Amino acid sequence: MRTIDTQNHTYVEPTQRIFKIFDMNPFYFSEGYSLLMKFLHELNDAVLNVKTCDDVFVSENIIKVIDMLDTMMSWMDLYPPEDSMNQRYGNKSFRKWYDHLIKELNSVVSNILPQELKPACLELCAYLTDSFGNSTRIDYGSGHELSFVVFLLCLYRIGFFTNNDHKAVVLKVFVKYLYLCRSLQTTYKVEPAGSHGVHSIDDFQFIPFLWGSAQLTNNKSLVPESYLNPSTVEANAHKYLFFDCVNFINQTKTGPFYQHSNQLWNISAVPKWTKVNSGLFKMYEGEVLKKFPVVQHLRFGSLFPFEKRTDTDDVSVEPPTTQGCVEDRTPSSKSHLPKIEE
């Protein structure tokens, strides 16, 4: 990951740059988009065939970020959900937790940074602010998850994290973030942002499925179809992010899997995890990064720039679809439905 010269760098407050559909094309050719895709692939490759429970190198800075997320988790104790019959979804106590986040954010982020990097708080806090959901709508979606990924990317850009941290960033830091978001979602009944299933293979998350499939790349005993078996999923949830996410779905949803998680059901027909992983990358670009309703809220600054990168021509790009990624591999209902019943 290319780092900046922190001693001679001027930080700027990140702002929105995507206001209309015509702003999408410049985003595809921006320096930020290029950095993001390289970052996703680097961390993906770092956890190939690595279990979540494996011993990995954990630096002091990794521990600092984990402790910061634990602190945010503890704030939930200050604002228990309101007991109200009128709050079936979107408990208003989430807004109190979020207000506390905004109040304390600069302090907790500054505390993890060495003195020479503290000016980066201006940009880091902007992305962390957007990482846990929308306090007005009390919802959370793949755009908020994307903001946290950009936050991690910015920590690399300033040299806070290094290549040696790749495994721990995925298996320790991101997992801690995932558990924090799940706690917020279940405690405050946070709703999925957008329509169900439109922007993600899950109501809330996408990235843990992506990196989780990388963990299973050469696994011979757990083929993709294995995650249709709840007992297999539960037994392996602590080892693999993909199974962990499916296990959470099994715990929070009712009814046939092929109905409440149709995209995941379709993906289970793919024969190899390498195909799942490459397909999810295409799907993430098509269904998250190239969806205006998702990225219109993304902010850009000096660490995640909107400026055009120098190695490309300015031509339009047709947004990719999920064709060939999931739909072409979907099994017929006749051949697959009986296996769910087993």
Backbone hydrogen bonds in HBPLUS format (Angstrom, degrees):
<---DONOR---> <-ACCEPTOR-->    atom                        ^
c    i                          cat <-CA-CA->   ^        H-A-AA   ^      H-
h    n   atom  resd res      DA  || num        DHA   H-A  angle D-A-AA Bond
n    s   type  num  typ     dist DA aas  dist angle  dist       angle   num
A0004-ILE N   A0157-ARG O   2.86 MM 153  5.91 156.5  1.92 167.9 162.0     1
A0008-ASN N   A0005-ASP O   3.10 MM   3  5.71 146.2  2.22 115.5 124.2     2
A0015-THR N   A0300-PHE O   2.98 MM 285  5.37 152.2  2.06 137.9 135.0     3
A0300-PHE N   A0015-THR O   2.80 MM 285  5.37 160.9  1.84 137.7 139.3     4
A0023-ASP N   A0020-LYS O   2.89 MM   3  5.56 161.4  1.92 121.2 127.5     5
A0024-MET N   A0021-ILE O   3.12 MM   3  5.56 163.1  2.15 111.5 116.5     6
A0027-PHE N   A0024-MET O   3.00 MM   3  5.08 120.5  2.37  97.7 113.6     7
A0028-TYR N   A0024-MET O   3.12 MM   4  6.55 148.6  2.22 152.6 160.7     8
A0028-TYR N   A0025-ASN O   3.11 MM   3  5.25 119.0  2.50 100.0 114.0     9
A0030-SER N   A0027-PHE O   3.09 MM   3  4.97 165.5  2.12 107.3 109.6    10
A0309-ARG N   A0029-PHE O   2.99 MM 280  6.27 168.3  2.00 155.0 155.8    11
A0034-SER N   A0030-SER O   3.30 MM   4  6.57 162.4  2.33 145.5 149.6    12
A0031-GLU N   A0307-GLU O   2.76 MM 276  5.94 154.4  1.83 171.6 168.4    13
A0035-LEU N   A0031-GLU O   2.95 MM   4  6.18 162.2  1.98 151.5 156.5    14
A0032-GLY N   A0305-PRO O   2.81 MM 273  4.82 132.5  2.03 155.9 153.3    15
A0036-LEU N   A0032-GLY O   2.88 MM   4  6.03 157.1  1.93 149.1 155.7    16
A0037-MET N   A0033-TYR O   3.04 MM   4  6.26 166.0  2.06 152.8 155.1    17
A0038-LYS N   A0034-SER O   3.10 MM   4  6.26 165.3  2.12 150.6 154.8    18
A0039-PHE N   A0035-LEU O   2.92 MM   4  6.01 152.5  2.00 143.9 152.2    19
A0040-LEU N   A0036-LEU O   2.91 MM   4  6.18 162.2  1.94 154.3 158.2    20
A0041-HIS N   A0037-MET O   3.09 MM   4  6.27 159.3  2.13 146.6 151.8    21
A0042-GLU N   A0038-LYS O   2.87 MM   4  6.04 155.5  1.93 147.9 155.1    22
A0043-LEU N   A0039-PHE O   3.06 MM   4  6.27 170.5  2.07 157.8 158.8    23
A0044-ASN N   A0040-LEU O   2.98 MM   4  6.02 146.7  2.10 137.0 147.3    24
A0045-ASP N   A0041-HIS O   2.88 MM   4  6.06 163.0  1.90 151.8 155.0    25
A0046-ALA N   A0042-GLU O   3.04 MM   4  6.22 139.7  2.21 138.4 149.8    26
A0047-VAL N   A0044-ASN O   3.30 MM   3  5.72 144.5  2.43 105.4 113.8    27
A0048-LEU N   A0045-ASP O   3.41 MM   3  5.33 169.7  2.42 104.3 105.5    28
A0050-VAL N   A0047-VAL O   3.11 MM   3  4.99 162.5  2.14 124.8 119.7    29
A0049-ASN N   A0214-ALA O   3.21 MM 165  6.66 154.0  2.28 132.2 132.6    30
A0054-ASP N   A0051-LYS O   3.18 MM   3  5.20 161.4  2.22 102.6 108.3    31
A0052-THR N   A0239-LYS O   2.69 MM 187  4.86 169.7  1.70 134.3 135.8    32
A0063-ILE N   A0059-SER O   3.20 MM   4  6.56 160.2  2.24 149.0 153.2    33
A0064-LYS N   A0060-GLU O   3.06 MM   4  6.35 147.7  2.16 141.6 150.5    34
A0065-VAL N   A0061-ASN O   3.17 MM   4  6.44 156.5  2.22 146.3 150.4    35
A0066-ILE N   A0062-ILE O   3.02 MM   4  6.30 161.4  2.06 153.4 159.1    36
A0067-ASP N   A0063-ILE O   2.87 MM   4  6.06 160.9  1.91 150.4 155.6    37
A0068-MET N   A0064-LYS O   2.98 MM   4  6.20 146.4  2.10 139.5 149.0    38
A0069-LEU N   A0065-VAL O   3.01 MM   4  6.32 156.2  2.06 149.8 154.9    39
A0070-ASP N   A0066-ILE O   2.90 MM   4  6.20 149.9  1.99 147.4 156.8    40
A0071-THR N   A0067-ASP O   2.93 MM   4  6.18 148.2  2.03 143.6 151.7    41
A0072-MET N   A0068-MET O   3.09 MM   4  6.47 153.0  2.17 144.5 151.3    42
A0073-MET N   A0069-LEU O   2.93 MM   4  6.21 148.8  2.03 142.8 151.8    43
A0074-SER N   A0070-ASP O   2.96 MM   4  6.26 148.4  2.06 145.4 153.5    44
A0075-TRP N   A0072-MET O   3.22 MM   3  5.33 138.4  2.40  97.5 108.6    45
A0076-MET N   A0073-MET O   3.12 MM   3  5.79 157.5  2.17 115.4 121.7    46
A0077-ASP N   A0074-SER O   3.06 MM   3  5.71 150.2  2.16 114.8 121.9    47
A0078-LEU N   A0075-TRP O   2.97 MM   3  5.28 142.0  2.12 104.8 115.8    48
A0079-TYR N   A0076-MET O   3.16 MM   3  5.28 142.6  2.30  99.4 109.7    49
A0087-GLN N   A0084-SER O   3.21 MM   3  5.51 163.6  2.23 113.6 114.8    50
A0090-GLY N   A0189-LYS O   2.80 MM  99  5.01 159.1  1.84 133.5 134.6    51
A0091-ASN N   A0188-TYR O   2.78 MM  97  4.81 156.4  1.84 142.3 146.1    52
A0094-PHE N   A0091-ASN O   3.07 MM   3  6.04 167.6  2.09 126.1 129.8    53
A0095-ARG N   A0092-LYS O   3.05 MM   3  5.61 139.3  2.23 110.8 119.6    54
A0096-LYS N   A0093-SER O   3.05 MM   3  5.07 123.8  2.38  94.8 109.2    55
A0097-TRP N   A0093-SER O   3.05 MM   4  6.46 158.6  2.09 152.2 157.3    56
A0098-TYR N   A0094-PHE O   2.83 MM   4  6.07 158.6  1.88 150.1 156.7    57
A0099-ASP N   A0095-ARG O   2.84 MM   4  5.99 154.7  1.91 141.9 148.8    58
A0100-HIS N   A0096-LYS O   3.03 MM   4  6.24 151.0  2.12 143.0 150.6    59
A0101-LEU N   A0097-TRP O   2.93 MM   4  6.26 147.3  2.04 143.3 152.9    60
A0102-ILE N   A0098-TYR O   2.97 MM   4  6.33 160.3  2.01 154.8 158.0    61
A0103-LYS N   A0099-ASP O   3.03 MM   4  6.23 155.1  2.09 143.2 150.2    62
A0104-GLU N   A0100-HIS O   2.98 MM   4  6.14 154.2  2.05 150.6 156.3    63
A0105-LEU N   A0101-LEU O   2.80 MM   4  5.47 128.9  2.06 150.2 161.7    64
A0107-SER N   A0104-GLU O   3.09 MM   3  5.44 119.7  2.47 106.3 121.0    65
A0108-VAL N   A0104-GLU O   3.03 MM   4  6.29 164.5  2.05 162.8 167.4    66
A0109-VAL N   A0105-LEU O   2.96 MM   4  6.06 162.9  1.99 159.8 164.2    67
A0110-SER N   A0106-ASN O   2.98 MM   4  5.90 156.7  2.04 136.8 144.2    68
A0111-ASN N   A0107-SER O   3.01 MM   4  6.12 145.3  2.13 142.5 151.5    69
A0112-ILE N   A0109-VAL O   3.19 MM   3  5.58 145.4  2.32 106.9 115.8    70
A0113-LEU N   A0110-SER O   3.20 MM   3  5.36 148.8  2.30 103.5 112.6    71
A0117-LEU N   A0114-PRO O   2.95 MM   3  5.53 152.0  2.03 119.1 127.7    72
A0118-LYS N   A0115-GLN O   3.31 MM   3  5.39 158.4  2.36 104.7 110.9    73
A0120-ALA N   A0117-LEU O   2.93 MM   3  5.66 155.1  1.99 123.5 130.9    74
A0121-CYS N   A0118-LYS O   3.00 MM   3  5.66 169.2  2.01 122.8 126.3    75
A0122-LEU N   A0119-PRO O   3.42 MM   3  6.33 160.9  2.46 121.1 122.4    76
A0123-GLU N   A0120-ALA O   2.99 MM   3  5.63 135.3  2.20 116.4 125.7    77
A0124-LEU N   A0120-ALA O   2.96 MM   4  6.15 174.4  1.96 159.8 161.6    78
A0125-CYS N   A0121-CYS O   2.94 MM   4  5.58 168.8  1.95 143.3 146.9    79
A0128-LEU N   A0124-LEU O   3.11 MM   4  6.37 159.3  2.15 151.5 158.0    80
A0129-THR N   A0125-CYS O   2.85 MM   4  5.85 149.7  1.94 144.7 152.1    81
A0131-SER N   A0128-LEU O   3.15 MM   3  4.99 166.2  2.17 106.4 109.2    82
A0134-ASN N   A0139-ASP O   2.80 MM   5  5.42 157.3  1.85 155.3 163.2    83
A0138-ILE N   A0134-ASN O   2.72 MM   4  5.28 127.7  1.99 137.0 152.5    84
A0139-ASP N   A0134-ASN O   3.33 MM   5  5.42 140.5  2.50 130.9 141.1    85
A0191-GLU N   A0138-ILE O   3.08 MM  53  6.43 164.8  2.10 149.1 145.2    86
A0140-TYR N   A0191-GLU O   2.88 MM  51  6.32 144.6  2.01 161.6 172.7    87
A0193-ALA N   A0140-TYR O   2.82 MM  53  5.03 144.9  1.94 123.0 122.0    88
A0144-HIS N   A0141-GLY O   3.05 MM   3  5.59 133.1  2.28 112.2 123.0    89
A0145-GLU N   A0141-GLY O   3.28 MM   4  6.67 158.3  2.33 148.7 155.0    90
A0146-LEU N   A0142-SER O   2.91 MM   4  6.04 149.4  2.01 137.8 146.3    91
A0147-SER N   A0143-GLY O   3.11 MM   4  6.37 145.1  2.24 135.7 143.8    92
A0148-PHE N   A0144-HIS O   3.26 MM   4  6.67 146.8  2.38 143.6 151.3    93
A0148-PHE N   A0145-GLU O   3.12 MM   3  5.27 123.1  2.46  97.3 111.1    94
A0149-VAL N   A0145-GLU O   3.12 MM   4  6.50 152.2  2.20 147.0 154.9    95
A0150-VAL N   A0146-LEU O   2.95 MM   4  6.29 154.0  2.02 151.1 158.1    96
A0151-PHE N   A0147-SER O   2.92 MM   4  6.19 146.3  2.04 139.2 149.0    97
A0152-LEU N   A0148-PHE O   2.97 MM   4  6.33 154.9  2.03 149.5 154.8    98
A0153-LEU N   A0149-VAL O   2.90 MM   4  6.19 156.1  1.96 145.9 153.2    99
A0154-CYS N   A0150-VAL O   2.86 MM   4  6.12 153.9  1.93 149.9 156.0   100
A0155-LEU N   A0151-PHE O   3.13 MM   4  6.47 143.4  2.27 141.8 151.4   101
A0155-LEU N   A0152-LEU O   3.10 MM   3  5.11 122.4  2.45  94.9 109.6   102
A0156-TYR N   A0152-LEU O   3.20 MM   4  6.62 142.4  2.35 145.0 154.6   103
A0156-TYR N   A0153-LEU O   3.10 MM   3  5.22 127.2  2.40  97.4 110.9   104
A0157-ARG N   A0153-LEU O   2.97 MM   4  6.31 150.9  2.06 144.3 153.3   105
A0158-ILE N   A0154-CYS O   3.12 MM   4  6.38 143.0  2.26 146.3 153.1   106
A0160-PHE N   A0155-LEU O   2.91 MM   5  5.23 128.9  2.18 167.6 173.6   107
A0161-PHE N   A0155-LEU O   3.21 MM   6  5.83 154.9  2.28 119.1 121.4   108
A0159-GLY N   A0156-TYR O   2.96 MM   3  5.01 156.1  2.01 105.2 112.7   109
A0165-ASP N   A0162-THR O   2.87 MM   3  5.49 161.4  1.91 119.3 125.7   110
A0166-HIS N   A0163-ASN O   3.26 MM   3  5.51 170.4  2.27 112.1 114.9   111
A0169-VAL N   A0165-ASP O   2.82 MM   4  5.91 152.7  1.90 165.5 174.8   112
A0170-VAL N   A0166-HIS O   3.26 MM   4  6.58 155.4  2.32 152.4 157.1   113
A0171-LEU N   A0167-LYS O   2.86 MM   4  6.01 174.9  1.87 162.7 161.8   114
A0172-LYS N   A0168-ALA O   2.80 MM   4  4.95 144.0  1.92 129.4 135.7   115
A0173-VAL N   A0168-ALA O   3.00 MM   5  6.49 157.0  2.05 154.0 161.4   116
A0174-PHE N   A0169-VAL O   2.78 MM   5  5.99 156.3  1.83 151.0 158.8   117
A0176-LYS N   A0172-LYS O   3.02 MM   4  6.05 150.9  2.11 136.6 144.5   118
A0177-TYR N   A0173-VAL O   2.96 MM   4  6.29 157.2  2.01 151.3 157.8   119
A0178-LEU N   A0174-PHE O   2.81 MM   4  6.06 156.6  1.86 149.5 156.3   120
A0179-TYR N   A0175-VAL O   2.97 MM   4  6.25 157.7  2.02 150.3 154.9   121
A0180-LEU N   A0176-LYS O   2.99 MM   4  6.22 151.2  2.07 146.0 154.2   122
A0181-CYS N   A0177-TYR O   2.92 MM   4  6.20 162.6  1.95 155.2 159.3   123
A0182-ARG N   A0178-LEU O   2.95 MM   4  6.21 155.3  2.01 147.1 154.3   124
A0183-SER N   A0179-TYR O   3.01 MM   4  6.18 154.1  2.08 142.1 148.7   125
A0184-LEU N   A0180-LEU O   2.99 MM   4  6.32 156.1  2.04 150.1 156.6   126
A0185-GLN N   A0181-CYS O   2.86 MM   4  6.07 158.9  1.91 150.1 156.2   127
A0186-THR N   A0182-ARG O   2.91 MM   4  6.09 162.6  1.94 153.4 157.0   128
A0187-THR N   A0183-SER O   2.88 MM   4  5.74 159.6  1.92 145.2 152.0   129
A0188-TYR N   A0184-LEU O   3.02 MM   4  5.69 161.1  2.06 138.8 145.0   130
A0190-VAL N   A0185-GLN O   3.08 MM   5  4.51 132.9  2.31 114.6 126.5   131
A0198-VAL N   A0195-SER O   3.37 MM   3  5.80 172.9  2.37 129.7 129.0   132
A0209-PHE N   A0206-PHE O   2.98 MM   3  5.59 136.4  2.17 118.1 129.7   133
A0210-LEU N   A0206-PHE O   3.25 MM   4  6.60 151.9  2.34 145.7 153.9   134
A0210-LEU N   A0207-ILE O   2.97 MM   3  4.93 114.0  2.42  96.5 113.1   135
A0211-TRP N   A0207-ILE O   2.93 MM   4  6.19 162.8  1.96 177.8 172.1   136
A0212-GLY N   A0208-PRO O   2.81 MM   4  5.36 134.7  2.02 121.0 135.1   137
A0213-SER N   A0209-PHE O   2.97 MM   4  5.96 142.2  2.11 135.7 142.5   138
A0214-ALA N   A0211-TRP O   3.16 MM   3  5.08 126.1  2.47  91.9 105.9   139
A0215-GLN N   A0211-TRP O   3.29 MM   4  6.67 143.1  2.43 141.7 150.3   140
A0216-LEU N   A0213-SER O   3.21 MM   3  5.29 140.2  2.38  97.4 108.1   141
A0217-THR N   A0214-ALA O   3.24 MM   3  5.18 169.6  2.25 111.6 112.3   142
A0219-ASN N   A0216-LEU O   3.03 MM   3  5.15 168.4  2.04 118.0 120.4   143
A0226-SER N   A0223-VAL O   2.79 MM   3  5.42 158.3  1.84 123.9 131.4   144
A0227-TYR N   A0224-PRO O   3.32 MM   3  6.25 161.2  2.36 123.7 125.5   145
A0228-LEU N   A0225-GLU O   3.15 MM   3  5.86 162.3  2.19 120.7 123.1   146
A0229-ASN N   A0226-SER O   3.08 MM   3  5.78 168.3  2.09 121.3 125.1   147
A0232-THR N   A0229-ASN O   3.10 MM   3  5.37 119.6  2.48 106.4 120.8   148
A0233-VAL N   A0229-ASN O   2.98 MM   4  6.24 158.1  2.03 157.0 164.1   149
A0234-GLU N   A0230-PRO O   2.92 MM   4  6.12 164.0  1.95 151.0 154.5   150
A0235-ALA N   A0231-SER O   3.09 MM   4  6.19 154.4  2.15 141.3 148.0   151
A0236-ASN N   A0232-THR O   3.21 MM   4  6.32 132.2  2.45 139.3 150.2   152
A0236-ASN N   A0233-VAL O   3.18 MM   3  5.33 138.2  2.37  99.7 111.1   153
A0237-ALA N   A0233-VAL O   2.94 MM   4  5.80 110.0  2.45 147.2 163.0   154
A0239-LYS N   A0236-ASN O   3.01 MM   3  5.23 152.4  2.09 107.6 116.4   155
A0240-TYR N   A0236-ASN O   3.17 MM   4  6.35 148.4  2.27 160.2 167.7   156
A0244-ASP N   A0240-TYR O   2.95 MM   4  6.19 150.4  2.04 148.5 158.1   157
A0245-CYS N   A0241-LEU O   2.91 MM   4  6.16 154.9  1.97 152.5 157.1   158
A0246-VAL N   A0242-PHE O   3.08 MM   4  6.40 159.2  2.12 147.5 153.3   159
A0247-ASN N   A0243-PHE O   2.81 MM   4  5.92 153.7  1.88 145.1 152.9   160
A0248-PHE N   A0244-ASP O   3.02 MM   4  6.29 148.6  2.12 141.7 149.6   161
A0249-ILE N   A0245-CYS O   3.04 MM   4  6.36 151.8  2.12 144.1 151.7   162
A0250-ASN N   A0246-VAL O   2.89 MM   4  6.21 158.2  1.94 151.0 156.7   163
A0251-GLN N   A0247-ASN O   3.03 MM   4  6.27 139.5  2.20 140.8 151.5   164
A0252-THR N   A0248-PHE O   3.09 MM   4  6.24 133.7  2.31 141.2 152.6   165
A0252-THR N   A0249-ILE O   3.16 MM   3  5.23 134.0  2.38  98.2 110.5   166
A0253-LYS N   A0249-ILE O   2.91 MM   4  5.75 134.4  2.12 157.0 163.3   167
A0259-GLN N   A0256-PRO O   3.04 MM   3  5.46 150.2  2.13 108.9 118.0   168
A0260-HIS N   A0256-PRO O   3.26 MM   4  6.67 164.2  2.28 160.6 162.9   169
A0261-SER N   A0257-PHE O   2.88 MM   4  5.56 147.4  1.98 151.0 157.5   170
A0265-TRP N   A0261-SER O   2.92 MM   4  6.14 152.9  1.99 151.1 160.1   171
A0266-ASN N   A0262-ASN O   2.91 MM   4  6.16 154.2  1.98 147.9 153.7   172
A0267-ILE N   A0263-GLN O   2.99 MM   4  6.27 158.8  2.03 149.1 154.8   173
A0268-SER N   A0264-LEU O   3.09 MM   4  6.28 138.0  2.28 143.8 153.4   174
A0269-ALA N   A0266-ASN O   3.16 MM   3  5.89 166.1  2.18 118.4 122.7   175
A0270-VAL N   A0267-ILE O   2.98 MM   3  5.62 167.5  2.00 122.0 126.1   176
A0275-LYS N   A0272-LYS O   3.16 MM   3  5.41 126.4  2.46  99.7 112.1   177
A0276-VAL N   A0272-LYS O   3.13 MM   4  6.54 151.6  2.22 141.7 150.1   178
A0277-ASN N   A0273-TRP O   2.80 MM   4  6.00 164.3  1.82 154.0 157.2   179
A0278-SER N   A0274-THR O   3.06 MM   4  6.24 170.5  2.07 146.6 148.9   180
A0279-GLY N   A0275-LYS O   2.89 MM   4  5.87 154.1  1.96 142.6 150.8   181
A0280-LEU N   A0276-VAL O   2.84 MM   4  6.02 148.8  1.94 148.4 156.5   182
A0281-PHE N   A0277-ASN O   3.14 MM   4  6.45 146.5  2.26 145.0 153.4   183
A0282-LYS N   A0278-SER O   3.27 MM   4  6.60 159.1  2.32 145.1 149.4   184
A0283-MET N   A0279-GLY O   2.90 MM   4  6.13 155.6  1.96 144.6 152.5   185
A0284-TYR N   A0280-LEU O   2.75 MM   4  5.87 150.8  1.84 144.1 151.5   186
A0285-GLU N   A0281-PHE O   3.11 MM   4  6.38 159.9  2.16 148.2 152.6   187
A0286-GLY N   A0282-LYS O   2.96 MM   4  6.17 166.3  1.98 149.8 154.1   188
A0287-GLU N   A0283-MET O   2.70 MM   4  5.62 162.4  1.73 153.1 157.7   189
A0288-VAL N   A0284-TYR O   2.99 MM   4  5.25 135.7  2.19 130.3 136.8   190
A0289-LEU N   A0284-TYR O   3.08 MM   5  6.52 158.2  2.13 153.7 159.0   191
A0290-LYS N   A0285-GLU O   2.83 MM   5  5.83 122.3  2.17 153.0 166.2   192
A0291-LYS N   A0288-VAL O   3.28 MM   3  5.34 155.4  2.34 115.0 111.8   193
A0294-VAL N   A0291-LYS O   3.00 MM   3  5.55 142.4  2.15 114.9 125.4   194
A0295-VAL N   A0291-LYS O   3.18 MM   4  6.47 165.4  2.20 163.4 165.1   195
A0296-GLN N   A0292-PHE O   3.01 MM   4  5.57 140.5  2.17 153.9 156.5   196
A0298-LEU N   A0295-VAL O   3.02 MM   3  5.11 157.4  2.08 106.5 113.8   197
A0301-GLY N   A0304-PHE O   3.14 MM   3  5.32 140.3  2.31 114.1 121.9   198
A0315-VAL N   A0313-ASP O   3.07 MM   2  5.88 119.4  2.46 110.2  93.9   199
A0325-CYS N   A0322-THR O   2.88 MM   3  5.18 154.7  1.94 127.1 133.3   200
A0326-VAL N   A0322-THR O   3.26 MM   4  6.21 155.5  2.33 168.2 168.7   201
A0329-ARG N   A0326-VAL O   3.00 MM   3  5.47 147.2  2.11 112.1 122.1   202
A0330-THR N   A0327-GLU O   3.27 MM   3  5.30 167.4  2.29 106.6 110.2   203
A0335-SER N   A0332-SER O   3.15 MM   3  5.48 123.9  2.49 102.7 115.1   204
A0336-HIS N   A0332-SER O   3.11 MM   4  6.26 145.1  2.23 150.4 160.7   205
A0337-LEU N   A0333-SER O   2.96 MM   4  5.43 162.9  1.99 139.3 144.0   206
A0339-LYS N   A0336-HIS O   3.10 MM   3  5.64 134.3  2.32 114.2 125.3   207
A0340-ILE N   A0337-LEU O   3.06 MM   3  5.42 138.2  2.25 109.6 120.5   208
A0342-GLU N   A0338-PRO O   3.26 MM   4  6.64 133.5  2.49 139.6 151.6   209
